[in-house]
């Protein structure tokens, strides 16, 4: 069971959505539209957490300034624990310029990876261009979904799943691994920029032992409410966080969906969790001399 209500979700209470994507990475809607969707859904606070970029935050905040919504600066980093890829949310980023500089090398690597994937596709007869990929990315950080969309648009795949299954998935002809950021370095990057490091959608594999091990490296918390989490996942993760003095988070992980659990604001994350995060981030900034 995923996405259903849980005891800590109070219908009608102020709620937040701290995991959202825009066209700054692989989302389908511009940052301004993400904000308008959140306002329409009655959300109190959002975090824009595009993949490996904070480029959409300024536009989101400018749009939010027109109304009651609050926008937290965030990012979703792709990191590695050994050979396992994990995602880390950086929330409450204070120094956007420093984060942007730290991510610059990874954006260049994403760009080159896109070029090389197109070249591999061309060698096996899939005739798309890198300009096709850039058109799909619309200025955002380039990823495999943009290559897949270009393939679909040009008739080389039925849909995104088909593109990944036949060409872009691990072990397929056009697959190339991403430049790797270790989990330890990702956590340090977030802290250096004044933010909280939160494990994204850890799911059924997340337990107290895993959280405790990552806490030793500075992890601040984890997502509890996420469309992929069952009620049991939420209970187990939240209990682990509470017992370790770590903070919970959650969000829809919306990439521009118009229905279902991944619509902006659909997951109804309690406002109280934001207050707990703010207490922690302010304490950490004071301790680090960043306040």
Secondary structure, 3 states (H helix, E strand, C coil): CCCCCCCCCCCCCCEEEEEECCCCCCCCCCHHHHHHHHHHCCCCEEEECCECCCCCHHHHHHHHCCCCCEEEEEEEEEEEECCEEEEEEEECCCCHHHHHHHHHHHHHHHHHHHHHHHHHHHHCCCCCCHHHHHHHHCCCCCCHHHHHHHHHHCCCCCCHHHHHHHHHCCCCCCCCCCCCCEHHHHHHHHHHCCCEEEECCCHHHCCHHHHHHHHCCCCCEEEEECCCCCHHHHHHHHHHHHHHCCEEEECCCECCCCCCCCCCCCCCEEHHHHHHHHHHHHHHHHHHCCC
